[in-house]
């Protein structure tokens, strides 16, 4: 399992070297906007480095929303981020599963349309979400329906430990959830390793450093191992993420 972290987009190769990372995750632009990513001057350097780079799409994207004013710019910005990721030789683009305010089943169909309308030059990884009654990838059942709809497409999955904790009520077996998702998607391409600032079932997507939040570190460790993911990315707050990296390395 490669161990990485979300780092600043200014100089990810420097950060990877300083932190001894096997992989990195970055934004290619404003994570709260629909703006098109600007070309990177270091694109060839990043591509030649051989370091697995994962791009996180902006948080605002919701390609399965019923309203065209949200869905259309979301799809456009997702495509622009994937194209920009290809320019730097990225290994994948991670995007939240989103919400269908009318019906999650309709949301799965809209995701089908995303992949049916074009082929992406970099693999898109859909991430499980923390909250929302009409989320398309919050529960195991929702993820199963989505994956059934996307059968035949080249699409990957990113599992977030904090999101799973936030999405499920107290007492839920999160390790079993990981195992169930592996059986559905085949491979968890990337594991986002995060603790949570909030109690289970709140739907709140607020990350905490390992051991400083509301999750049992032993459960997080067991989720990591159960995922069998080839890549782990920490998204915990700095500077505590440095200690989190050491914690992960000890567990593995």
C-alpha positions in Angstrom: 0.0 0.0 0.0 1.4 3.4 -1.1 1.1 6.0 1.6 0.4 9.6 0.6 -1.3 12.8 1.7 -3.2 15.8 0.3 -0.6 18.5 -0.1 -0.6 22.0 -1.4 -0.8 22.4 -5.2 2.2 24.8 -5.3 5.0 22.3 -5.3 3.7 18.7 -4.7 7.0 17.1 -5.7 8.8 19.1 -3.0 6.2 18.2 -0.4 6.4 14.5 -1.4 10.2 14.5 -0.9 10.1 16.3 2.4 7.4 14.0 3.8 8.7 10.8 2.2 5.4 10.2 0.5 4.7 7.5 -2.0 1.8 9.4 -3.6 0.1 12.8 -3.3 -3.3 14.3 -3.8 -3.8 17.9 -4.9 -6.4 20.3 -6.2 -5.9 21.8 -9.6 -7.9 25.0 -8.8 -10.3 26.5 -6.4 -12.1 23.6 -4.6 -15.2 25.7 -4.1 -15.7 26.9 -7.7 -16.7 25.7 -11.1 -13.7 27.5 -12.7 -11.5 25.7 -15.3 -8.1 24.7 -13.9 -5.3 26.9 -15.2 -2.5 25.2 -17.1 0.4 24.2 -14.9 3.9 25.4 -15.8 5.4 22.2 -14.2 3.1 19.8 -16.1 6.0 18.0 -17.8 8.0 17.8 -14.6 5.1 16.3 -12.7 4.4 13.8 -15.5 8.1 12.8 -15.7 8.5 12.4 -11.9 6.8 9.0 -11.8 5.0 9.9 -8.5 1.4 8.8 -8.4 -0.6 12.0 -8.3 -4.4 12.1 -7.5 -6.5 15.1 -8.3 -9.5 15.9 -6.1 -12.2 17.6 -8.1 -13.9 20.7 -6.6 -16.3 20.0 -3.7 -19.2 21.9 -5.4 -19.5 19.4 -8.3 -22.7 17.4 -8.3 -23.0 15.7 -11.7 -26.2 13.8 -10.6 -28.2 16.9 -9.5 -31.7 17.1 -11.1 -31.3 20.9 -11.8 -29.4 21.7 -15.1 -28.0 24.9 -13.5 -26.0 22.6 -11.1 -25.6 19.4 -13.2 -24.4 21.0 -16.4 -21.5 23.1 -14.9 -20.6 20.2 -12.7 -20.1 17.8 -15.6 -18.2 20.5 -17.5 -15.9 21.2 -14.6 -15.4 17.5 -14.0 -14.3 17.0 -17.6 -12.0 20.0 -17.4 -10.4 18.7 -14.3 -9.9 15.2 -15.8 -8.3 16.8 -18.9 -6.1 18.9 -16.8 -5.2 15.8 -14.7 -4.1 14.1 -17.9 -1.8 17.0 -18.7 0.2 16.2 -15.5 0.0 12.4 -15.9 -2.3 12.0 -12.9 -3.3 8.5 -11.7 -6.9 9.4 -11.0 -9.5 12.1 -10.3 -11.6 11.8 -7.2 -15.1 13.2 -7.1 -17.8 13.0 -4.5 -20.8 10.9 -5.4 -23.1 13.8 -5.0 -26.8 14.2 -4.3 -30.0 13.7 -6.4 -32.5 15.9 -4.7 -35.4 14.1 -6.3 -34.3 10.4 -6.1 -31.0 8.6 -5.6 -32.0 6.1 -8.3 -32.3 9.0 -10.8 -28.9 10.2 -9.6 -27.4 6.8 -10.6 -28.9 7.2 -14.1 -27.4 10.7 -14.4 -24.0 9.3 -13.4 -24.5 6.7 -16.2 -25.0 9.5 -18.6 -21.7 11.1 -17.5 -19.7 8.0 -18.5 -21.9 7.2 -21.5 -21.4 10.6 -23.1 -17.6 10.6 -23.1 -14.5 8.6 -22.3 -12.1 10.1 -19.8 -8.3 10.1 -20.3 -7.8 9.6 -16.6 -9.8 7.2 -14.4 -12.5 8.9 -12.4 -12.9 7.6 -8.8 -16.3 8.2 -7.2 -16.0 8.8 -3.4 -18.6 7.8 -0.7 -20.3 10.8 0.8 -20.8 11.7 4.5 -24.4 13.1 4.5 -27.6 13.8 2.7 -30.8 11.9 2.5 -30.6 11.8 -1.3 -27.0 11.0 -1.5 -26.1 8.6 -4.4 -23.0 7.0 -2.7 -23.6 7.3 1.1 -24.9 3.8 2.1 -23.8 0.3 1.0 -27.2 -0.1 -0.8 -26.8 3.2 -2.7 -23.3 2.3 -3.8 -24.5 -1.1 -4.9 -27.2 0.5 -7.1 -24.8 3.0 -8.5 -22.2 0.3 -9.4 -24.9 -1.8 -11.0 -25.8 1.1 -13.2 -22.2 1.8 -14.1 -21.3 -1.7 -15.0 -19.1 -1.8 -18.1 -17.6 1.6 -17.6 -14.0 2.3 -16.6 -14.8 3.9 -13.2 -13.1 3.5 -9.8 -14.0 4.0 -6.2 -12.5 6.0 -3.4 -13.5 5.1 0.2 -13.3 7.7 3.0 -13.2 6.5 6.6 -14.6 9.8 8.0 -17.4 9.8 5.5 -18.4 6.3 6.4 -18.4 7.2 10.2 -20.5 10.3 9.5 -22.9 8.4 7.3 -23.8 5.6 9.7 -25.5 5.5 13.1 -23.6 4.6 16.3 -22.7 1.0 16.6 -22.5 0.3 12.9 -19.7 -2.1 11.9 -17.6 0.1 9.7 -15.1 -2.7 8.9 -17.9 -4.9 7.6 -19.1 -1.9 5.5 -15.6 -1.8 3.9 -15.7 -5.5 3.2 -19.2 -5.1 1.6 -18.1 -2.3 -0.6 -15.0 -4.2 -1.8 -17.4 -7.0 -2.8 -19.5 -4.5 -4.7 -16.9 -2.4 -6.5 -14.2 -5.1 -6.8 -11.3 -2.8 -5.9 -11.1 0.3 -3.7 -8.6 2.3 -5.7 -7.8 4.9 -3.0 -8.5 4.9 0.7 -8.9 8.4 2.3 -7.7 7.9 5.9 -9.3 10.4 8.2 -10.7 10.7 11.7 -13.9 12.6 12.3 -14.5 15.7 14.5 -18.2 14.6 14.9 -20.2 11.8 16.3 -21.3 9.0 14.1 -24.5 9.5 12.0 -24.3 13.3 12.0 -23.5 13.4 8.2 -20.8 16.0 9.0 -17.8 15.9 6.7 -15.2 17.4 9.1 -11.8 15.6 9.3 -9.7 15.3 12.4 -6.2 14.0 13.1 -6.0 10.3 14.0 -6.9 9.8 17.7 -8.0 13.4 18.1 -11.5 12.8 16.8 -14.5 10.6 17.5 -13.4 7.5 15.8 -11.6 4.6 17.4 -8.0 4.4 15.9 -8.2 0.6 16.1 -11.3 0.7 13.9 -9.6 3.0 11.4 -6.6 0.6 11.3 -9.0 -2.3 10.7 -10.7 -0.3 7.9 -7.4 0.3 6.2 -6.5 -3.4 6.3 -9.9 -4.5 5.1 -9.9 -2.1 2.2 -6.9 -3.8 0.6 -6.5 -0.5 -1.3 -3.3 0.0 -3.2 -3.1 3.7 -2.2 -3.8 5.5 1.1 -4.2 9.2 1.2 -4.3 11.2 4.4 -6.6 14.3 4.4 -6.1 15.2 8.0 -5.3 18.8 9.2 -1.7 20.0 9.2 0.7 20.0 11.0 -0.8 17.0 12.8 -0.8 15.1 9.6 2.9 14.5 10.0 2.2 12.4 13.1 -0.7 10.8 11.3 1.7 9.6 8.6 3.9 8.0 11.2 0.9 6.3 12.8 -0.2 4.9 9.4 3.3 3.6 8.7 3.4 1.9 12.1 0.0 0.1 11.4 1.3 -1.2 8.1 
